Amino acid sequence: MVASNDDTLIPDITSMLTGGPVIFREHHDNVNFSTVTSPPLEHLDSNMFQQSPENHNGGPEPVKNNLSSNTEDFIRAASPWDGSVNRPLTSFDSIDDHMTSTMVLPHTQETRSPPPATVSDTVQQDFLHDLSMYHTASQTMTIDLPPLTSACTDDHSSLFQKLPPESLANSQEPHPAVPDSSMVTNPTPGHPQVHISNAVSRPVQDNFNFRETATSSSAIHTQTSADAQGAFERLIPFLRTAHSGNFRRFVVAVLKETHDHVSLDDVFCILYSDDRLEGRDTPRREPPDSNYHFWRERLVGIKLLHLVRESFRMPETFQDGLFRNSMLPTVNFHEFLRNFVAMKILFGCMQKVEDSSQTLSRLSVYKMYYILCQNLIQAHPELAKCPSSPRPHFLGQPKIGVLTKLLYPDLVCKRLGRRGESKVHYIGWKWNESIVGKEILSLLELDVNKLREYPKRRTNSGKPSPLWRSPESQTGQDITYPQVTPISMVSPFKPLSSFVNVSCRAPDWECSPRIWQMTSNMVPKQSEWARVTMEKSVEVLRAEGVNLDPLITKINAGNFADDDSSIRRTAIESINVLWKASATKETYMHLYLAVILLLLPVIIASDQEVPKVSKAQIRASIKDCVDKLENEVATFESIDKVSLTFFSRSLRKMIHISEMTSCDVKRSNTKSVFKEMISDFQSMTNTFDDVRGLSACEDLFITGTIKAVNAFSLNMSEFSFGPSHTSNITNIINIGKSFQEVSLLAMRSIVSISSRIQEGAIEKNVPYQLFHLSAKIFHQITLSFPEISQLPIRIITFIILYFTNEMQQVSFAAFARRDPELSQETFRCWWIFSSMFQEYMGLISEVVALSQILV
């Protein structure tokens, strides 16, 4: 089933009073239910579980234990709203017995006899003594329970138990879903009637593992399990329409109903407990009246969340295939888990205030999510062994922003701060001080990369306490926060998975990957630099038992078929050889460098040199190689993840570049596109500032240089001939003028190409023609200017990226004065050329830096 991305397919869960069933009805202020006062558990009478014949003279057909029923009649009949039996719960410790337990309805309070019996008299001694819920597709152990009144001793009925007024208005009228006394065969007063039959035995998983020490706890667990199942049944219509595009709206509704009673620690353990629920203990004695209501609702909430989790984990088999024909199987279980945890954190750590001067930056909200996730993982290290462990799967900052907006639709955002340093803030929000302490706040000053390295330490040597509980559960307890250990800052210049740092410069000789002379139907030859560098790496690999000669011969011959010497087979087999030989990290890097240098000439070739069909073949082979690297090789324990990530990322960039080399102009008049692109550039060179003595093009390159120097904290005195402040400014201006000279040379070459169009000497792949010319000029001319060659490669790449982005802005601004179709095609060519050249500059920078490391 294909999931739609339309969130409107799922009912509006936040307005379930009018659109459907409500999870917990006391959360809706417009409903005023009447309640029936219930005696405490210790005063329950055995007669309470017997049906009153005078009140129920007849009844309809009994409700069948059909968990896979999809009809509205079944949902209505099974809903506690109607006073009928709840949907059967999967339970018991045995995996060989099929149990069905049936109870009759209790009397109302007016017909109850004095309570002489205790709980142990009213509940079977061995019934649910050690409650464990099991479920498989072939085996279902069910308990049909009538709606029980709340066991709370205070005036507040459980929010899971309230019934609508019509169900309490007239106790003399039999409810259509209430079973008749004839349905029960010789019931034992106070005990459920249990029918046992053999069922097919299959491996099962322990869904609920609650430790219980008394019969009263069993009774409480029986009641709370029924309440949780009843609440879950009201979610079934919405779960049936949930899919991968809208399941987060469902999570929002569940969180709003359970947030006050179920802590973050509970949620985390429920979601990531490897299909078990351990440590959610019941007390050895009944809690005091003041805490009983909260404690009971917490237990119901935990069981409800576990049912929700199981429905997402195994929708095809959950409760006899209840969601088999729904869209729920389209939701990735891992995505459900990490989105649920993230939304729980966001729902608890922020508080809305009336004061608009109080703000939270969007970045700090993400850092808070990251810190609390790490604290959860440290608090429960045993969950790291779980297959769905969240350790390497934190959500990214953009996704946290989307979830925040989903949780708080009326969120007001505004950029605050100085120009160039402003950040998005949420207006009218503050941290929840019961969750976010001073120690945690101090961690928000760290960079996100530092938070990844921050070692979590707790003040207690034993198991840390949960991150937060609701206010009722924290009475008399101190909140423990992690100690902040000062850590040294690492260099901010080198990003993750990159070999290019601020000290890396271009080599003294041309570092082009290919010879730029084009010959039809012939794979471009490697440049002298590329050939010598690749041969050095090939020799190193040959000494380790890796032979790349068959692949080299095949690629140079223009054969890209998927055979024994294909790119994928050669790369994966070579890595396996090195891995079995316990090769060094540098040896792997030699392999990556050799393969990239071998493929680059083919990747940046024109359609005349390498036909489109051949390009499609090599892209398919590279894609297969990347899939193997990311899904299989990445799981090797001893392999260097940084260099492997560089290799797979570089191969993906090569796929993108190859695709863009075949983009053609849609218009038949190719010369018009060239003319408009030349006009865009001339508008920059012809605009002159008499006061500053600079053209708009020079100013653009100077601005880009200043931004690059500031971004990488570069000391310009290293590249000037004098130590004074004036010499630094002069050097920056000279850099801008040098880049403009290169650009003017490129423009004259474009004019020359445009003049040959009438002779039919050029194809319609205008973006590639610009790329080929720009790459050739960069390697042969740009790096020959001393003002440019002395700059780090990262600075040069930044300036070129800045220039190409600005030229797209210039082309976009000219839409109004051009023919619409011509404007669209001109801007498209600028965008393709800019993207291709930027990808190439990033790739060749990494290749040059890696070659210098391996020298």
Summary of the structure (lengths in Angstrom):
residues: 855
radius of gyration: 35.0
end to end distance: 54.0
largest distance: 108.7
contacts: 2605
relative contact order: 0.07
helix: 51%
strand: 5%
